[in-house]
Amino acid sequence: MLLTLCLFLVSAGAIYLACEYFVNGIEWLGRKLRLGATATGTVLAAFGTALPESAVTFVAVIFGKTPGARDIGVGAAMGGPLVLATIAYAVVGVALWSNRHRLQRSDRLVRVDHQRLARDQSWFLAIFAVKVGLGLVAFALKPLLGVWFLLAYALYVWREMRSDDSAPEDEELEPLKLRPHQAEPAMRWVMAQTVAALAVIAVASRVFVGQLEAIGEAFALPPHLVALVLSPVATELPETLNALIWVRQGKERLALANISGAMMIQATIPSALAIFATPWLFDPPLIVSGVLTAAAIVYLWWLFRRGRVDARRLLPVGLLYGVFAAFVAWHFIG
């Protein structure tokens, strides 16, 4: 048990440290590739950090030899968006609120393109509604519809890559950590730092999830409770930590772009893989997960649609994950 706790803490620390290098490298990579400032978060950062979770889903649904193993993949495809729509946004709200004086701000407003984020929420909600709807019915041609989700993500990426928005003047690009004294580091150093940090994140995340599952077993927690409640939080830790780091730097625009982009990936690519390889039929916990995710997204859409979002308004969505955890505990234990 002592070794498990040590590995748990060390892997969590490694993820945070690697995320520091990753967000720094991904900003430089976006600059080198001449991407729009927001596209750096929604496409590059989101794809990089969501890759490990998508790999978990791929292995579970394609190579899983039992229905239980494939159910893990379906659970991951539903749990990821719920964590991002609730806990990740709440973390941004808490970080902005607590760092207000450090950032020398006189208010608690979230400085982002509100209309763009509202549009992203509506995109996600439309795709997610189809995703949940397919989980409620059974028909022979369902696997073919997985292609629709891949096309939806391709369209989203195309739209984001066309954006040419620039970073606000008060968002300074810090020197590349591997070359802190170079004003314009070479592309090879940018790639080396970004890829190395991503590799550490992937390995440390797997270790972190493994230790979390071991802790669940040690405390005799039901396997479904660990798989549906604790594991998604662990797998979405890189996105959450990226957001936390960017907020502490006063770059909530990148933080929320990263979360938004990761949510689009989680709504499409893992879902497509699971629809290809499993019956994609939901049990009560997955249905509740879908309802709570949709509720969180509707609330976030309403907030950003109004504009002038106070950071404290992001906190209530975090409570929805507590509601889900309580339901799962009641369903499998009660």
C-alpha positions in Angstrom: 0.0 0.0 0.0 2.9 2.4 0.8 4.4 1.8 -2.6 1.0 2.4 -4.3 0.6 5.7 -2.5 4.2 6.7 -3.4 3.6 5.9 -7.1 0.3 7.7 -6.9 1.9 10.9 -5.6 5.0 10.7 -7.8 3.0 10.1 -11.0 0.7 13.1 -10.1 3.7 15.3 -9.6 5.2 14.1 -12.9 2.0 14.9 -14.8 1.9 18.4 -13.4 5.6 19.0 -14.2 5.3 17.6 -17.7 2.2 19.7 -18.3 4.2 22.8 -17.5 6.6 21.8 -20.3 3.8 20.8 -22.6 1.8 24.0 -22.5 5.0 26.0 -23.0 6.0 23.8 -26.0 2.6 23.8 -27.5 2.3 27.6 -27.5 5.7 27.7 -29.3 4.6 25.0 -31.8 1.4 27.0 -32.6 3.6 30.0 -33.2 6.0 28.1 -35.5 3.1 26.6 -37.5 1.4 30.1 -37.7 -1.8 28.8 -36.2 -4.4 31.1 -34.7 -4.1 31.6 -31.0 -7.3 29.8 -30.1 -6.6 26.9 -32.5 -3.4 26.2 -30.6 -5.5 25.2 -27.6 -8.5 23.7 -29.4 -6.6 21.5 -31.8 -2.9 21.1 -30.9 -3.1 21.0 -27.1 -6.4 19.2 -27.0 -5.3 16.5 -29.5 -2.1 15.9 -27.7 -3.6 15.5 -24.2 -6.6 13.6 -25.4 -4.5 11.0 -27.3 -3.8 8.8 -24.2 -7.5 8.5 -23.3 -8.4 7.7 -26.9 -5.8 5.0 -26.9 -7.4 3.5 -23.8 -10.7 3.4 -25.5 -9.2 1.9 -28.7 -7.5 -0.9 -26.8 -10.6 -1.6 -24.7 -13.1 -1.8 -27.5 -10.9 -3.3 -30.3 -8.8 -5.8 -28.3 -11.1 -6.4 -25.3 -12.0 -10.1 -25.3 -14.9 -9.8 -22.8 -18.0 -7.6 -22.6 -16.7 -6.2 -19.4 -13.5 -5.0 -21.0 -15.4 -3.4 -23.9 -17.7 -1.7 -21.4 -14.6 0.1 -20.0 -14.2 1.7 -23.4 -17.8 2.8 -23.5 -17.5 4.1 -20.0 -14.4 6.1 -21.0 -16.1 7.6 -24.0 -19.0 8.9 -21.8 -17.0 9.7 -18.6 -14.4 11.9 -20.3 -16.9 14.6 -21.5 -18.6 14.6 -18.1 -15.4 15.3 -16.2 -14.4 18.0 -18.7 -17.8 19.7 -18.7 -18.0 19.7 -14.8 -14.7 19.4 -12.9 -12.4 21.0 -15.5 -14.6 24.1 -15.9 -15.0 24.4 -12.1 -11.2 24.2 -11.7 -10.8 27.1 -14.1 -13.4 29.1 -12.1 -11.6 28.3 -8.8 -8.2 29.1 -10.2 -9.3 32.5 -11.7 -11.0 33.4 -8.4 -8.0 32.5 -6.2 -5.4 34.0 -8.5 -7.2 37.3 -9.1 -4.8 39.4 -6.9 -1.8 37.5 -8.3 -2.9 38.4 -11.8 -3.5 42.0 -10.7 -7.1 42.1 -11.8 -9.8 44.2 -10.3 -12.6 41.8 -11.3 -13.4 38.1 -11.6 -14.4 38.2 -15.3 -13.3 35.4 -17.6 -11.4 37.1 -20.5 -12.4 35.0 -23.5 -14.3 35.2 -26.8 -17.7 34.4 -25.2 -19.5 34.0 -28.5 -17.0 31.5 -29.8 -17.1 29.4 -26.7 -20.9 29.5 -26.8 -20.7 28.2 -30.4 -18.4 25.4 -29.3 -20.8 24.4 -26.6 -23.7 24.2 -29.2 -21.5 22.1 -31.5 -20.7 19.7 -28.8 -24.3 19.5 -27.6 -25.6 18.6 -31.0 -23.0 15.9 -31.5 -23.4 14.6 -27.9 -27.2 14.4 -28.3 -26.8 12.1 -31.3 -24.2 10.1 -29.3 -26.5 9.6 -26.4 -29.5 8.9 -28.6 -27.7 6.1 -30.3 -27.0 4.5 -26.9 -30.7 4.2 -26.3 -31.7 2.2 -29.4 -30.5 -0.9 -31.2 -30.4 -1.4 -34.9 -28.2 -3.2 -37.4 -26.7 -0.2 -39.2 -25.5 1.5 -36.0 -21.8 0.7 -36.5 -21.8 2.6 -39.8 -22.8 5.8 -38.1 -19.4 5.9 -36.3 -18.0 7.5 -39.5 -20.3 10.4 -38.9 -18.5 11.3 -35.7 -15.1 11.2 -37.4 -16.4 13.5 -40.1 -17.8 15.8 -37.5 -14.4 16.1 -35.8 -12.7 16.7 -39.1 -15.1 19.5 -39.9 -14.4 21.0 -36.4 -10.7 20.9 -37.0 -11.0 22.5 -40.4 -13.1 25.3 -38.9 -10.6 25.9 -36.1 -7.5 25.8 -38.4 -9.1 28.5 -40.6 -9.2 30.9 -37.6 -6.5 33.5 -37.6 -7.2 35.2 -34.3 -4.1 36.5 -32.5 -3.3 36.4 -28.8 -4.1 39.4 -26.7 -1.2 41.8 -26.0 -1.2 41.0 -22.3 -0.5 37.3 -23.0 3.2 37.0 -23.2 4.9 33.9 -24.7 7.4 32.7 -22.2 10.8 31.4 -23.4 11.0 27.8 -24.4 12.0 25.9 -21.2 14.7 23.9 -23.0 16.2 27.0 -24.5 15.3 29.8 -22.0 18.0 32.2 -23.3 17.0 32.0 -27.0 14.4 34.6 -28.3 13.5 32.3 -31.2 14.3 28.7 -30.6 14.7 26.2 -33.5 11.8 24.0 -34.4 13.6 20.9 -33.4 13.9 22.1 -29.8 10.2 23.0 -29.8 9.2 19.6 -31.1 11.6 17.8 -28.7 10.2 19.5 -25.6 6.6 19.0 -26.7 6.9 15.4 -27.7 9.0 14.5 -24.6 6.5 16.2 -22.3 3.6 14.4 -24.0 5.3 11.1 -23.6 5.9 11.7 -19.9 2.2 12.7 -19.5 1.1 9.5 -21.3 3.3 7.2 -19.1 2.6 9.0 -15.9 -1.1 9.0 -16.6 -1.2 5.3 -17.0 0.7 4.8 -13.8 -1.7 7.3 -12.0 -4.8 5.5 -13.2 -3.3 2.1 -12.2 -2.5 3.3 -8.7 -6.0 4.8 -8.4 -7.6 1.5 -9.3 -5.3 -0.3 -6.8 -6.3 2.2 -4.1 -10.0 1.5 -5.0 -9.4 -2.3 -4.6 -7.6 -1.7 -1.3 -10.6 0.1 0.1 -12.9 -2.5 -1.3 -14.7 -0.1 -3.7 -16.9 -1.7 -6.3 -15.0 -2.0 -9.7 -17.8 -0.2 -11.5 -17.5 2.8 -9.1 -13.8 3.0 -9.8 -14.3 2.6 -13.6 -17.1 5.1 -14.0 -16.2 7.7 -11.3 -12.6 7.7 -10.4 -10.8 6.5 -13.6 -12.3 9.3 -15.9 -11.1 12.0 -13.4 -7.6 10.4 -13.6 -7.5 10.2 -17.4 -8.7 13.8 -17.8 -6.1 15.0 -15.3 -3.7 16.4 -18.1 -6.4 18.6 -19.6 -7.4 19.9 -16.1 -3.8 20.6 -15.1 -3.1 22.3 -18.5 -6.1 24.6 -17.8 -4.8 25.3 -14.3 -1.4 26.2 -15.5 -2.7 28.5 -18.2 -5.1 30.2 -15.8 -2.3 30.9 -13.3 -0.5 32.6 -16.2 -3.5 34.7 -17.0 -4.3 32.8 -20.2 -7.8 31.5 -19.5 -8.5 31.8 -23.2 -6.1 29.0 -23.9 -7.3 27.0 -20.9 -10.9 27.0 -22.0 -9.9 26.4 -25.6 -8.0 23.3 -24.5 -11.0 22.0 -22.6 -13.4 22.8 -25.4 -11.2 21.1 -28.0 -10.7 18.0 -25.7 -14.5 17.8 -25.3 -14.9 17.7 -29.0 -12.4 14.9 -29.3 -14.0 12.9 -26.5 -17.4 13.4 -28.1 -16.3 12.0 -31.5 -13.2 9.9 -31.8 -13.6 7.5 -28.8 -17.3 7.4 -29.5 -16.7 6.4 -33.1 -14.3 3.6 -32.0 -16.8 2.3 -29.4 -19.7 2.4 -31.9 -17.6 0.5 -34.5 -16.8 -2.3 -32.0 -19.6 -2.6 -29.4 -23.4 -2.6 -29.3 -23.2 0.9 -27.8 -26.2 0.4 -25.5 -26.4 2.4 -22.3 -27.2 1.2 -18.8 -28.7 3.6 -16.2 -25.3 5.0 -15.0 -24.4 5.9 -18.6 -27.8 7.4 -19.2 -27.4 9.6 -16.1 -23.9 10.5 -17.2 -25.3 11.7 -20.5 -28.1 13.7 -18.9 -25.7 15.5 -16.5 -23.2 16.2 -19.2 -25.9 17.8 -21.4 -27.2 19.8 -18.4 -23.7 21.1 -17.7 -23.2 22.1 -21.4 -26.6 23.9 -21.6 -25.6 25.9 -18.5 -22.2 26.7 -19.9 -23.8 27.7 -23.3 -26.2 30.0 -21.4 -23.3 31.6 -19.5 -21.1 32.3 -22.5 -24.0 33.4 -24.6 -24.8 36.2 -22.1 -21.2 37.4 -22.1 -19.3 38.9 -19.1 -18.9 35.6 -17.3 -17.9 35.8 -13.6 -15.4 33.1 -12.7 -17.6 32.1 -9.7 -20.4 31.2 -12.1 -18.3 28.3 -13.3 -18.2 26.6 -9.9 -21.8 25.1 -9.9 -21.1 22.7 -12.8 -18.5 20.9 -10.6 -21.3 19.8 -8.3 -22.9 17.8 -11.1 -20.0 15.3 -11.0 -20.7 14.9 -7.3 -24.3 14.1 -8.2 -23.1 11.5 -10.7 -20.7 9.9 -8.2 -23.5 9.7 -5.6 -25.9 8.0 -8.1 -23.3 5.5 -9.2 -22.5 4.7 -5.5 -26.2 4.3 -4.8 -26.8 2.1 -7.9 -24.0 -0.3 -7.3 -23.8 -0.3 -3.5 -27.3 0.6 -2.3 
